């Protein structure tokens, strides 16, 4: 026979208290004596009782489901036919968010950005949007559906968000490039619609101004390696090249830069330093020189986003804005080590 699921009634009977007292003790609510509360907790653990999350959420008027998706604008940067979840940064955000949601009593689903619709909104208690753009249509759709929403990355709406301190991270990266020589870095980017790119660009321009260096901005038509490689290879091969370091906004752009330098016979880091403002496992192996990069701690970003969203659902917090510091993973592509 299939074992019967232990219920709150079983816990209450075994502990010698009412169902209401057992429930209050396990939920940390009500005026329950400390000794009684501990007795109920110990009894529940001994019996193997686990909370029926579905029933608990239904009692609170919720589905117990959260949805995480990448902004449609950001998802356009992936290769045709490639799910955005194949991008390591997005997958790690999802990993952190999913585990944290479960700890908080919710199940989190990943939603392909091209399928974001009111149908999905109506089946969830809240939405997390990663990398929102300015005037993001997905945020507008969520607002129209009346669904609670937070973002990983700053938003222009009146919503809570969690983001990295990209300004400080970029300044730290530039200081690292200049630590062993008077570096003349170029900034290699593919777009400026995302808040993190705008922060990085602003910090780069400020650093160049303070250092008395002419800013050099190289633009790729897209974020993929195959899109970026012809552009950076042409820039590196130019006889008028005025930079000896490349700071990239994405790991793919750094990957393209290192490959192009190798193709042209440029020594990394002797003749060219390469540093990415986004880290991934692709930068730590499979290249001639592993690339120094900023760790954005995406798992932590996902965890905080879930906390912000659930706190919003619980009505325990007003709009919040949290910055997560970056850290620099130093590898062979830069001189300092």
MIVEXKOL-388322 format. One record per residue (C-alpha): residue number from 1; residue in one letter; y, x, z. Coordinates in Angstrom, 2 decimals. Example, Ala and Ser with C-alpha at 12.3 -4.5 7.8 and 13.67 -1.06 7.14 Angstrom:
BEGIN
num 1; residu A; yy -4.50; xx 12.30; zz 7.80 $
num 2; residu S; yy -1.06; xx 13.67; zz 7.14 $
This chain:
BEGIN
num 1; residu X; yy 0.00; xx 0.00; zz 0.00 $
num 2; residu X; yy 3.54; xx 1.08; zz -0.72 $
num 3; residu X; yy 5.30; xx 2.15; zz 2.51 $
num 4; residu X; yy 7.89; xx -0.34; zz 3.74 $
num 5; residu X; yy 11.50; xx 0.84; zz 3.78 $
num 6; residu X; yy 12.88; xx 1.28; zz 7.31 $
num 7; residu X; yy 15.82; xx -1.08; zz 7.88 $
num 8; residu X; yy 18.69; xx -1.25; zz 10.32 $
num 9; residu X; yy 16.78; xx -4.00; zz 12.12 $
num 10; residu X; yy 13.92; xx -1.56; zz 12.78 $
num 11; residu X; yy 16.33; xx 1.01; zz 14.19 $
num 12; residu X; yy 18.01; xx -1.58; zz 16.41 $
num 13; residu X; yy 14.68; xx -2.88; zz 17.75 $
num 14; residu X; yy 13.35; xx 0.61; zz 18.46 $
num 15; residu X; yy 16.60; xx 1.69; zz 20.15 $
num 16; residu X; yy 16.81; xx -1.53; zz 22.17 $
num 17; residu X; yy 20.23; xx -2.60; zz 20.88 $
num 18; residu X; yy 21.58; xx -5.32; zz 18.64 $
num 19; residu X; yy 21.82; xx -4.87; zz 14.88 $
num 20; residu X; yy 25.62; xx -4.92; zz 15.14 $
num 21; residu X; yy 25.58; xx -2.15; zz 17.77 $
num 22; residu X; yy 23.17; xx -0.05; zz 15.69 $
num 23; residu X; yy 25.37; xx -0.45; zz 12.63 $
num 24; residu X; yy 28.53; xx 0.50; zz 14.52 $
num 25; residu X; yy 26.82; xx 3.49; zz 16.08 $
num 26; residu X; yy 25.61; xx 4.84; zz 12.73 $
num 27; residu X; yy 28.95; xx 4.21; zz 11.02 $
num 28; residu X; yy 30.99; xx 5.75; zz 13.81 $
num 29; residu X; yy 32.82; xx 2.49; zz 14.45 $
num 30; residu X; yy 33.27; xx 0.10; zz 17.33 $
num 31; residu X; yy 33.31; xx 0.71; zz 21.06 $
num 32; residu X; yy 29.82; xx 2.09; zz 21.51 $
num 33; residu X; yy 29.06; xx 4.24; zz 24.55 $
num 34; residu X; yy 28.39; xx 7.88; zz 23.60 $
num 35; residu X; yy 24.88; xx 7.80; zz 25.08 $
num 36; residu X; yy 24.03; xx 4.61; zz 23.18 $
num 37; residu X; yy 25.44; xx 5.98; zz 19.94 $
num 38; residu X; yy 23.39; xx 9.16; zz 20.25 $
num 39; residu X; yy 20.26; xx 7.16; zz 21.07 $
num 40; residu X; yy 20.71; xx 5.10; zz 17.89 $
num 41; residu X; yy 21.34; xx 8.22; zz 15.78 $
num 42; residu X; yy 18.25; xx 9.94; zz 17.19 $
num 43; residu X; yy 16.14; xx 6.82; zz 16.67 $
num 44; residu X; yy 17.30; xx 6.49; zz 13.05 $
num 45; residu X; yy 16.43; xx 10.15; zz 12.36 $
num 46; residu X; yy 13.00; xx 9.79; zz 13.98 $
num 47; residu X; yy 12.17; xx 6.67; zz 11.97 $
num 48; residu X; yy 13.45; xx 8.20; zz 8.74 $
num 49; residu X; yy 16.13; xx 5.54; zz 8.27 $
num 50; residu X; yy 18.57; xx 6.02; zz 5.38 $
num 51; residu X; yy 21.53; xx 3.82; zz 4.57 $
num 52; residu X; yy 21.04; xx 1.34; zz 1.75 $
num 53; residu X; yy 24.05; xx 2.50; zz -0.23 $
num 54; residu X; yy 23.93; xx -0.38; zz -2.69 $
num 55; residu X; yy 24.00; xx -2.99; zz 0.05 $
num 56; residu X; yy 26.71; xx -1.12; zz 1.94 $
num 57; residu X; yy 28.98; xx -0.96; zz -1.10 $
num 58; residu X; yy 28.34; xx -4.58; zz -2.06 $
num 59; residu X; yy 29.34; xx -5.62; zz 1.44 $
num 60; residu X; yy 32.58; xx -3.72; zz 0.92 $
num 61; residu X; yy 33.15; xx -5.43; zz -2.44 $
num 62; residu X; yy 32.30; xx -2.31; zz -4.46 $
num 63; residu X; yy 29.76; xx -1.28; zz -7.06 $
num 64; residu X; yy 29.24; xx 2.14; zz -5.46 $
num 65; residu X; yy 29.85; xx 3.78; zz -8.83 $
num 66; residu X; yy 32.47; xx 6.29; zz -9.92 $
num 67; residu X; yy 33.10; xx 7.54; zz -13.45 $
num 68; residu X; yy 34.26; xx 10.98; zz -14.57 $
num 69; residu X; yy 35.42; xx 11.64; zz -18.12 $
num 70; residu X; yy 37.39; xx 14.19; zz -20.10 $
num 71; residu X; yy 40.66; xx 13.03; zz -21.60 $
num 72; residu X; yy 40.16; xx 12.07; zz -25.26 $
num 73; residu X; yy 42.92; xx 14.51; zz -26.21 $
num 74; residu X; yy 41.14; xx 17.44; zz -24.50 $
num 75; residu X; yy 37.74; xx 16.38; zz -25.83 $
num 76; residu X; yy 39.01; xx 16.72; zz -29.39 $
num 77; residu X; yy 38.88; xx 20.48; zz -28.89 $
num 78; residu X; yy 35.09; xx 20.54; zz -28.76 $
num 79; residu X; yy 33.05; xx 21.29; zz -31.86 $
num 80; residu X; yy 32.21; xx 18.19; zz -33.92 $
num 81; residu X; yy 29.01; xx 16.67; zz -32.55 $
num 82; residu X; yy 29.18; xx 18.80; zz -29.38 $
num 83; residu X; yy 29.39; xx 16.84; zz -26.10 $
num 84; residu X; yy 32.33; xx 17.91; zz -23.96 $
num 85; residu X; yy 29.79; xx 18.47; zz -21.16 $
num 86; residu X; yy 28.52; xx 21.51; zz -23.10 $
num 87; residu X; yy 31.81; xx 23.19; zz -22.17 $
num 88; residu X; yy 31.02; xx 25.13; zz -18.99 $
num 89; residu X; yy 34.27; xx 24.30; zz -17.19 $
num 90; residu X; yy 33.78; xx 20.55; zz -17.64 $
num 91; residu X; yy 30.13; xx 20.72; zz -16.60 $
num 92; residu X; yy 30.98; xx 22.60; zz -13.40 $
num 93; residu X; yy 33.70; xx 20.08; zz -12.51 $
num 94; residu X; yy 31.13; xx 17.34; zz -13.05 $
num 95; residu X; yy 28.58; xx 19.18; zz -10.90 $
num 96; residu X; yy 30.97; xx 19.43; zz -7.93 $
num 97; residu X; yy 32.17; xx 15.86; zz -8.30 $
num 98; residu X; yy 28.65; xx 14.42; zz -8.56 $
num 99; residu X; yy 27.40; xx 16.15; zz -5.41 $
num 100; residu X; yy 30.51; xx 15.20; zz -3.43 $
num 101; residu X; yy 30.33; xx 11.58; zz -4.56 $
num 102; residu X; yy 26.74; xx 11.35; zz -3.33 $
num 103; residu X; yy 27.76; xx 12.80; zz 0.03 $
num 104; residu X; yy 30.43; xx 10.11; zz 0.29 $
num 105; residu X; yy 27.99; xx 7.29; zz -0.56 $
num 106; residu X; yy 28.74; xx 6.86; zz -4.27 $
num 107; residu X; yy 26.95; xx 7.61; zz -7.51 $
num 108; residu X; yy 29.01; xx 9.31; zz -10.21 $
num 109; residu X; yy 28.41; xx 8.91; zz -13.92 $
num 110; residu X; yy 29.74; xx 11.04; zz -16.76 $
num 111; residu X; yy 31.30; xx 9.03; zz -19.54 $
num 112; residu X; yy 31.74; xx 10.39; zz -23.07 $
num 113; residu X; yy 35.45; xx 10.28; zz -23.72 $
num 114; residu X; yy 35.06; xx 8.50; zz -27.04 $
num 115; residu X; yy 33.37; xx 5.58; zz -25.24 $
num 116; residu X; yy 36.01; xx 5.11; zz -22.55 $
num 117; residu X; yy 36.73; xx 1.40; zz -22.46 $
num 118; residu X; yy 37.44; xx -1.53; zz -20.19 $
num 119; residu X; yy 33.72; xx -2.35; zz -20.25 $
num 120; residu X; yy 32.97; xx 0.83; zz -18.35 $
num 121; residu X; yy 36.01; xx 0.45; zz -16.13 $
num 122; residu X; yy 34.81; xx -2.96; zz -14.93 $
num 123; residu X; yy 31.50; xx -1.46; zz -13.81 $
num 124; residu X; yy 33.04; xx 1.25; zz -11.62 $
num 125; residu X; yy 35.16; xx 1.48; zz -8.50 $
num 126; residu X; yy 37.21; xx 4.42; zz -9.68 $
num 127; residu X; yy 37.86; xx 6.90; zz -12.49 $
num 128; residu X; yy 38.41; xx 10.68; zz -12.61 $
num 129; residu X; yy 40.04; xx 12.02; zz -15.78 $
num 130; residu X; yy 39.82; xx 15.76; zz -16.48 $
num 131; residu X; yy 42.61; xx 17.58; zz -18.34 $
num 132; residu X; yy 44.96; xx 14.63; zz -18.97 $
num 133; residu X; yy 47.59; xx 15.07; zz -21.64 $
num 134; residu X; yy 51.18; xx 13.89; zz -21.56 $
num 135; residu X; yy 51.29; xx 10.10; zz -21.98 $
num 136; residu X; yy 47.50; xx 10.05; zz -21.92 $
num 137; residu X; yy 46.11; xx 6.83; zz -23.49 $
num 138; residu X; yy 43.11; xx 6.85; zz -21.15 $
num 139; residu X; yy 45.33; xx 6.74; zz -18.06 $
num 140; residu X; yy 47.26; xx 3.86; zz -19.61 $
num 141; residu X; yy 43.99; xx 2.00; zz -20.25 $
num 142; residu X; yy 42.86; xx 2.56; zz -16.66 $
num 143; residu X; yy 46.16; xx 1.27; zz -15.34 $
num 144; residu X; yy 45.85; xx -1.80; zz -17.55 $
num 145; residu X; yy 42.37; xx -2.44; zz -16.18 $
num 146; residu X; yy 43.61; xx -2.07; zz -12.60 $
num 147; residu X; yy 41.10; xx 0.66; zz -11.76 $
num 148; residu X; yy 41.83; xx 3.40; zz -9.21 $
num 149; residu X; yy 42.29; xx 6.73; zz -10.95 $
num 150; residu X; yy 42.91; xx 10.39; zz -10.11 $
num 151; residu X; yy 43.05; xx 13.42; zz -12.40 $
num 152; residu X; yy 41.87; xx 17.02; zz -12.46 $
num 153; residu X; yy 45.05; xx 18.50; zz -13.87 $
num 154; residu X; yy 48.56; xx 17.19; zz -13.40 $
num 155; residu X; yy 49.49; xx 13.82; zz -14.81 $
num 156; residu X; yy 52.83; xx 12.26; zz -15.70 $
num 157; residu X; yy 51.82; xx 8.97; zz -14.07 $
num 158; residu X; yy 52.11; xx 8.03; zz -10.42 $
num 159; residu X; yy 48.54; xx 9.16; zz -9.64 $
num 160; residu X; yy 46.97; xx 11.67; zz -7.26 $
num 161; residu X; yy 45.81; xx 14.91; zz -8.83 $
num 162; residu X; yy 44.17; xx 18.24; zz -8.06 $
num 163; residu X; yy 44.95; xx 21.31; zz -10.14 $
num 164; residu X; yy 44.96; xx 25.09; zz -10.05 $
num 165; residu X; yy 48.01; xx 27.17; zz -9.28 $
num 166; residu X; yy 48.22; xx 28.48; zz -12.83 $
num 167; residu X; yy 51.68; xx 29.99; zz -12.39 $
num 168; residu X; yy 50.54; xx 32.29; zz -9.60 $
num 169; residu X; yy 47.25; xx 32.99; zz -11.35 $
num 170; residu X; yy 48.99; xx 34.03; zz -14.56 $
num 171; residu X; yy 51.40; xx 36.29; zz -12.68 $
num 172; residu X; yy 48.46; xx 37.92; zz -10.87 $
num 173; residu X; yy 46.68; xx 38.47; zz -14.20 $
num 174; residu X; yy 49.74; xx 40.07; zz -15.78 $
num 175; residu X; yy 50.26; xx 42.34; zz -12.77 $
num 176; residu X; yy 46.63; xx 43.43; zz -13.11 $
num 177; residu X; yy 47.13; xx 44.32; zz -16.78 $
num 178; residu X; yy 50.18; xx 46.40; zz -15.87 $
num 179; residu X; yy 48.56; xx 48.10; zz -12.88 $
num 180; residu X; yy 47.41; xx 51.27; zz -14.68 $
num 181; residu X; yy 49.84; xx 51.41; zz -17.59 $
num 182; residu X; yy 52.99; xx 49.80; zz -18.95 $
num 183; residu X; yy 51.14; xx 46.98; zz -20.68 $
num 184; residu X; yy 52.73; xx 45.01; zz -23.49 $
num 185; residu X; yy 50.65; xx 41.81; zz -23.42 $
num 186; residu X; yy 50.59; xx 39.04; zz -26.00 $
num 187; residu X; yy 49.70; xx 35.47; zz -25.01 $
num 188; residu X; yy 47.01; xx 33.88; zz -27.18 $
num 189; residu X; yy 46.86; xx 30.07; zz -27.00 $
num 190; residu X; yy 45.76; xx 27.07; zz -29.04 $
num 191; residu X; yy 47.93; xx 24.23; zz -27.69 $
num 192; residu X; yy 50.74; xx 23.47; zz -25.26 $
num 193; residu X; yy 50.13; xx 19.79; zz -24.50 $
num 194; residu X; yy 48.08; xx 20.45; zz -21.34 $
num 195; residu X; yy 49.92; xx 21.07; zz -18.09 $
num 196; residu X; yy 47.90; xx 24.23; zz -17.36 $
num 197; residu X; yy 48.91; xx 25.83; zz -20.68 $
num 198; residu X; yy 52.56; xx 24.96; zz -20.09 $
num 199; residu X; yy 52.36; xx 26.58; zz -16.65 $
num 200; residu X; yy 50.74; xx 29.71; zz -18.09 $
num 201; residu X; yy 53.29; xx 29.94; zz -20.89 $
num 202; residu X; yy 56.20; xx 29.54; zz -18.49 $
num 203; residu X; yy 54.82; xx 32.20; zz -16.11 $
num 204; residu X; yy 54.23; xx 34.57; zz -19.04 $
num 205; residu X; yy 57.79; xx 34.16; zz -20.34 $
num 206; residu X; yy 59.22; xx 34.69; zz -16.84 $
num 207; residu X; yy 57.13; xx 37.85; zz -16.38 $
num 208; residu X; yy 58.22; xx 39.26; zz -19.74 $
num 209; residu X; yy 61.85; xx 38.56; zz -18.92 $
num 210; residu X; yy 61.58; xx 40.30; zz -15.54 $
num 211; residu X; yy 59.76; xx 43.27; zz -17.09 $
num 212; residu X; yy 62.19; xx 43.54; zz -20.00 $
num 213; residu X; yy 59.37; xx 43.04; zz -22.51 $
num 214; residu X; yy 59.56; xx 41.00; zz -25.69 $
num 215; residu X; yy 57.19; xx 38.01; zz -25.43 $
num 216; residu X; yy 54.60; xx 37.79; zz -28.19 $
num 217; residu X; yy 52.84; xx 34.45; zz -28.63 $
num 218; residu X; yy 49.85; xx 34.12; zz -30.96 $
num 219; residu X; yy 48.67; xx 30.61; zz -31.85 $
num 220; residu X; yy 45.19; xx 29.62; zz -32.94 $
num 221; residu X; yy 44.73; xx 26.41; zz -34.95 $
num 222; residu X; yy 42.04; xx 25.37; zz -32.46 $
num 223; residu X; yy 40.18; xx 26.50; zz -29.35 $
num 224; residu X; yy 36.85; xx 27.41; zz -30.92 $
num 225; residu X; yy 35.80; xx 31.01; zz -31.55 $
num 226; residu X; yy 35.45; xx 30.41; zz -35.29 $
num 227; residu X; yy 38.99; xx 28.98; zz -35.43 $
num 228; residu X; yy 40.54; xx 31.73; zz -33.31 $
num 229; residu X; yy 38.84; xx 34.82; zz -34.70 $
num 230; residu X; yy 40.64; xx 35.04; zz -38.08 $
num 231; residu X; yy 44.03; xx 34.63; zz -36.38 $
num 232; residu X; yy 43.56; xx 37.26; zz -33.68 $
num 233; residu X; yy 41.84; xx 39.67; zz -36.07 $
num 234; residu X; yy 44.84; xx 39.51; zz -38.40 $
num 235; residu X; yy 47.22; xx 40.07; zz -35.49 $
num 236; residu X; yy 45.21; xx 43.05; zz -34.23 $
num 237; residu X; yy 44.98; xx 44.59; zz -37.71 $
num 238; residu X; yy 48.69; xx 44.26; zz -38.43 $
num 239; residu X; yy 50.45; xx 47.62; zz -38.91 $
num 240; residu X; yy 53.41; xx 46.17; zz -37.04 $
num 241; residu X; yy 51.36; xx 45.24; zz -33.93 $
num 242; residu X; yy 53.57; xx 45.56; zz -30.84 $
num 243; residu X; yy 51.08; xx 44.63; zz -28.10 $
num 244; residu X; yy 48.28; xx 46.53; zz -26.35 $
num 245; residu X; yy 46.82; xx 43.68; zz -24.29 $
num 246; residu X; yy 45.88; xx 40.07; zz -24.97 $
num 247; residu X; yy 46.08; xx 37.34; zz -22.35 $
num 248; residu X; yy 44.21; xx 34.21; zz -23.46 $
num 249; residu X; yy 44.41; xx 30.67; zz -22.15 $
num 250; residu X; yy 40.72; xx 29.95; zz -22.86 $
num 251; residu X; yy 37.44; xx 31.83; zz -22.60 $
num 252; residu X; yy 36.73; xx 31.12; zz -26.27 $
num 253; residu X; yy 39.96; xx 32.81; zz -27.32 $
num 254; residu X; yy 39.06; xx 35.86; zz -25.21 $
num 255; residu X; yy 35.61; xx 35.91; zz -26.78 $
num 256; residu X; yy 37.19; xx 35.88; zz -30.26 $
num 257; residu X; yy 39.61; xx 38.66; zz -29.24 $
num 258; residu X; yy 36.89; xx 40.99; zz -27.97 $
num 259; residu X; yy 34.74; xx 40.41; zz -31.05 $
num 260; residu X; yy 37.70; xx 41.03; zz -33.36 $
num 261; residu X; yy 38.60; xx 44.25; zz -31.56 $
num 262; residu X; yy 35.03; xx 45.47; zz -31.93 $
num 263; residu X; yy 35.02; xx 44.58; zz -35.64 $
num 264; residu X; yy 38.23; xx 46.57; zz -36.15 $
num 265; residu X; yy 36.95; xx 49.55; zz -34.17 $
num 266; residu X; yy 39.52; xx 49.16; zz -31.36 $
num 267; residu X; yy 38.44; xx 50.54; zz -28.00 $
num 268; residu X; yy 38.46; xx 47.99; zz -25.18 $
num 269; residu X; yy 40.07; xx 48.64; zz -22.76 $
num 270; residu X; yy 41.40; xx 52.01; zz -23.94 $
num 271; residu X; yy 43.41; xx 50.67; zz -26.87 $
num 272; residu X; yy 43.41; xx 47.00; zz -26.00 $
num 273; residu X; yy 43.03; xx 45.18; zz -22.69 $
num 274; residu X; yy 41.65; xx 41.63; zz -22.81 $
num 275; residu X; yy 41.99; xx 39.07; zz -20.01 $
num 276; residu X; yy 41.14; xx 35.37; zz -19.98 $
num 277; residu X; yy 42.89; xx 32.79; zz -17.82 $
num 278; residu X; yy 39.64; xx 30.76; zz -17.77 $
num 279; residu X; yy 36.33; xx 32.29; zz -16.70 $
num 280; residu X; yy 32.83; xx 31.37; zz -17.88 $
num 281; residu X; yy 29.38; xx 32.92; zz -18.03 $
num 282; residu X; yy 30.00; xx 33.70; zz -21.73 $
num 283; residu X; yy 32.52; xx 36.36; zz -20.71 $
num 284; residu X; yy 30.11; xx 38.25; zz -18.45 $
num 285; residu X; yy 27.38; xx 39.07; zz -20.95 $
num 286; residu X; yy 26.66; xx 39.23; zz -24.68 $
num 287; residu X; yy 29.86; xx 41.14; zz -25.49 $
num 288; residu X; yy 30.58; xx 44.84; zz -25.97 $
num 289; residu X; yy 32.79; xx 44.66; zz -22.89 $
num 290; residu X; yy 32.56; xx 41.91; zz -20.24 $
num 291; residu X; yy 35.98; xx 40.28; zz -19.96 $
num 292; residu X; yy 38.16; xx 40.08; zz -16.87 $
num 293; residu X; yy 39.02; xx 36.45; zz -16.13 $
num 294; residu X; yy 40.51; xx 33.99; zz -13.67 $
num 295; residu X; yy 37.99; xx 31.93; zz -11.74 $
num 296; residu X; yy 39.41; xx 28.39; zz -11.54 $
num 297; residu X; yy 36.76; xx 27.23; zz -9.04 $
num 298; residu X; yy 35.94; xx 24.08; zz -11.04 $
num 299; residu X; yy 33.22; xx 22.92; zz -8.61 $
num 300; residu X; yy 35.84; xx 22.75; zz -5.86 $
num 301; residu X; yy 38.22; xx 20.87; zz -8.17 $
num 302; residu X; yy 35.52; xx 18.22; zz -8.73 $
num 303; residu X; yy 34.87; xx 17.89; zz -5.01 $
num 304; residu X; yy 38.54; xx 17.40; zz -4.17 $
num 305; residu X; yy 39.01; xx 14.90; zz -7.00 $
num 306; residu X; yy 36.25; xx 12.71; zz -5.54 $
num 307; residu X; yy 37.79; xx 12.89; zz -2.06 $
num 308; residu X; yy 41.19; xx 11.91; zz -3.44 $
num 309; residu X; yy 39.68; xx 8.97; zz -5.32 $
num 310; residu X; yy 37.61; xx 7.62; zz -2.41 $
num 311; residu X; yy 40.52; xx 8.04; zz 0.00 $
num 312; residu X; yy 42.58; xx 5.99; zz -2.45 $
num 313; residu X; yy 39.89; xx 3.30; zz -2.52 $
num 314; residu X; yy 39.77; xx 3.26; zz 1.27 $
num 315; residu X; yy 43.53; xx 2.98; zz 1.49 $
num 316; residu X; yy 43.62; xx 5.99; zz 3.83 $
num 317; residu X; yy 46.01; xx 8.10; zz 1.77 $
num 318; residu X; yy 49.03; xx 7.73; zz -0.46 $
num 319; residu X; yy 49.41; xx 9.72; zz -3.65 $
num 320; residu X; yy 48.40; xx 13.34; zz -3.07 $
num 321; residu X; yy 48.82; xx 16.52; zz -5.05 $
num 322; residu X; yy 46.62; xx 19.52; zz -4.25 $
num 323; residu X; yy 46.68; xx 23.02; zz -5.72 $
num 324; residu X; yy 43.57; xx 25.20; zz -5.68 $
num 325; residu X; yy 44.22; xx 28.97; zz -5.85 $
num 326; residu X; yy 42.56; xx 31.03; zz -8.58 $
num 327; residu X; yy 40.81; xx 34.37; zz -8.08 $
num 328; residu X; yy 40.48; xx 37.28; zz -10.50 $
num 329; residu X; yy 37.03; xx 38.50; zz -11.58 $
num 330; residu X; yy 37.65; xx 42.06; zz -12.75 $
num 331; residu X; yy 35.34; xx 43.33; zz -15.50 $
num 332; residu X; yy 35.26; xx 46.14; zz -18.05 $
num 333; residu X; yy 37.83; xx 44.73; zz -20.49 $
num 334; residu X; yy 40.74; xx 45.89; zz -18.30 $
num 335; residu X; yy 41.53; xx 49.31; zz -16.99 $
num 336; residu X; yy 41.67; xx 48.51; zz -13.29 $
num 337; residu X; yy 38.30; xx 48.09; zz -11.66 $
